[in-house]
Amino acid sequence: MEFDWHSHVITRSTEVSRHYKNTQNVRRFMLEHCGAAFKFDRAFMAWIRNGMPKTMGDVVDEWKQRQER
């Protein structure tokens, strides 16, 4: 069964599939793990969808690293 980005529970180990969507569910997950300063931008969204295997934990870690630059 395909992961439903709108309603399934997202964890750090959730794999980012080719069907990934920036949903309110994803935004809530990212706010929980990254804090109130979290926001999507085009470069970050392109990185998420670049086809390289990653988990939502990788996505959280990448966003945090980008904030340190």
N, C-alpha and C positions, 0 to 999 in steps of 0.2 A: 504494500500500500504506500502510495506517495505521501510524503510529509505535508501536512497542511499548515502553512506558515501563519494562517489566520487564527487557528484554534488549538493546535497541538502544543504541549509543554515544550519549551525550548530550554536546553541545558547547554553547558559549556561543551559537552561532547556531541551535540547535534551537528551532523554533517551538513555543510552548505552544498546543496544539490544544484543542478542546472535549472531547477524550478524555483529557486530562491526568490522571495519577494520581500520588499521593504514594507512590512505590514505594521499595524499598531502593536501587534503582539511582539514583533522584533524590536520595535522602538522601546516598549516597556522593558524587555530583557536588557537591552543596551543601557537604558537609564539606570536600571538596578545595578548593573555591573560596572558602569563607567561614571555614574554620577550625573547630576543635573546639567552639567556643561555639555553632555553628549549631544551631537547633532550629525546628521548625514551631510556630506558634500559630494560633489560629482566625482572627484578623484577617489575618495574612499569607496563610494558605491561601485566604481569601475574596478577597484582592487578586489572587492568582495566577489564580483562576477567574472573575474579574469580566467576562470576555468581550472585554476590550480586547486588541488584538493585542500580543504581546510574545514575546521570546525568553527562553531560559534565562539568557542574559547579563543581560537586564533584571531577571530574578528575583534573580540574585546581587546586582546593583547596588542593587536596592530593599532587600534584606535588610540590606546593609551600611549604607545610608542610615538605616534604622530603628534601627540600633544606635548611630548618632551622636546621635540625638535624646535 
